[in-house]
């Protein structure tokens, strides 16, 4: 009777052990792919692959420049053209932008004339600025960094551009191309582009080694050539 009781206990113990082992295996096998999927974060959003043509009428390039150390002068360029290429491979994505330097506006004609002159943008000799970048990498959960080069006054410097894809227009009419919106930002130092007049007054005796001009660009771009949206 005692032997039979021990045998029953052993059988129950063996069954319980087998159930535990099988359960652990099943949990292990089913959770591994889930955990792997959770650890693989997708990159920030991008529009469908293709070439997007920037719409100058709906694209705005703004800047803010240090003024007498503690102040800030804001301005914009009124004509921006170019293309944005989106690819499956982030390394193949690219941006090519041209800015008409003569369209600078700071809401003060005398200052704008000075900025178009030889001490600053020298638009008679260098009528345009350009930015060319290729290859993007995630910068945050919703933004990318583009490695590119900015050319101003025939001086070219590496300037990373951070941008966010804001989405496609939800009300595009049938037969019209998809329209994408982006917001981007960057920072530069005016002295890097041979703009050094008054920098002691504007930036101080020992300016910190960070950009003294910030750039913000809001872009609308069409997936194919079309008339501008209203």
JOZI-V294688 format. One record per residue. N is the residue number from 1. RES is the residue in one small letter. D_FIRST is the distance of its C-alpha to the first C-alpha in whole Angstrom. Layout:
# JOZI-V294688
[[N RES D_FIRST] [N RES D_FIRST]]
This chain:
# JOZI-V294688
[[1 x 0] [2 x 4] [3 x 5] [4 x 5] [5 x 6] [6 x 9] [7 x 10] [8 x 11] [9 x 13] [10 x 14] [11 x 15] [12 x 17] [13 x 18] [14 x 20] [15 x 21] [16 x 23] [17 x 24] [18 x 26] [19 x 27] [20 x 29] [21 x 30] [22 x 32] [23 x 33] [24 x 35] [25 x 36] [26 x 38] [27 x 39] [28 x 41] [29 x 42] [30 x 43] [31 x 45] [32 x 47] [33 x 49] [34 x 50] [35 x 50] [36 x 53] [37 x 55] [38 x 55] [39 x 56] [40 x 59] [41 x 61] [42 x 64] [43 x 68] [44 x 70] [45 x 72] [46 x 75] [47 x 77] [48 x 76] [49 x 78] [50 x 81] [51 x 85] [52 x 86] [53 x 90] [54 x 90] [55 x 92] [56 x 95] [57 x 96] [58 x 92] [59 x 91] [60 x 92] [61 x 92] [62 x 93] [63 x 93] [64 x 93] [65 x 95] [66 x 96] [67 x 99] [68 x 100] [69 x 97] [70 x 96] [71 x 97] [72 x 96] [73 x 98] [74 x 96] [75 x 98] [76 x 97] [77 x 98] [78 x 99] [79 x 98] [80 x 95] [81 x 95] [82 x 92] [83 x 89] [84 x 85] [85 x 83] [86 x 79] [87 x 77] [88 x 74] [89 x 74] [90 x 75] [91 x 76] [92 x 79] [93 x 80] [94 x 83] [95 x 86] [96 x 90] [97 x 92] [98 x 96] [99 x 97] [100 x 101] [101 x 102] [102 x 105] [103 x 103] [104 x 102] [105 x 102] [106 x 102] [107 x 104] [108 x 107] [109 x 109] [110 x 111] [111 x 108] [112 x 107] [113 x 110] [114 x 109] [115 x 106] [116 x 107] [117 x 110] [118 x 110] [119 x 108] [120 x 105] [121 x 104] [122 x 107] [123 x 107] [124 x 110] [125 x 109] [126 x 105] [127 x 105] [128 x 101] [129 x 98] [130 x 95] [131 x 91] [132 x 89] [133 x 85] [134 x 83] [135 x 79] [136 x 77] [137 x 74] [138 x 72] [139 x 73] [140 x 71] [141 x 68] [142 x 71] [143 x 74] [144 x 75] [145 x 78] [146 x 80] [147 x 82] [148 x 86] [149 x 89] [150 x 92] [151 x 96] [152 x 98] [153 x 102] [154 x 101] [155 x 98] [156 x 95] [157 x 92] [158 x 88] [159 x 87] [160 x 83] [161 x 83] [162 x 80] [163 x 80] [164 x 78] [165 x 77] [166 x 78] [167 x 77] [168 x 79] [169 x 82] [170 x 80] [171 x 83] [172 x 84] [173 x 86] [174 x 86] [175 x 88] [176 x 88] [177 x 86] [178 x 83] [179 x 84] [180 x 82] [181 x 83] [182 x 82] [183 x 83] [184 x 83] [185 x 84] [186 x 86] [187 x 88] [188 x 91] [189 x 93] [190 x 97] [191 x 98] [192 x 96] [193 x 98] [194 x 102] [195 x 102] [196 x 103] [197 x 106] [198 x 105] [199 x 102] [200 x 102] [201 x 103] [202 x 100] [203 x 98] [204 x 99] [205 x 99] [206 x 96] [207 x 94] [208 x 90] [209 x 89] [210 x 88] [211 x 89] [212 x 92] [213 x 92] [214 x 89] [215 x 89] [216 x 88] [217 x 88] [218 x 87] [219 x 87] [220 x 87] [221 x 87] [222 x 87] [223 x 85] [224 x 88] [225 x 92] [226 x 93] [227 x 95] [228 x 94] [229 x 92] [230 x 94]]
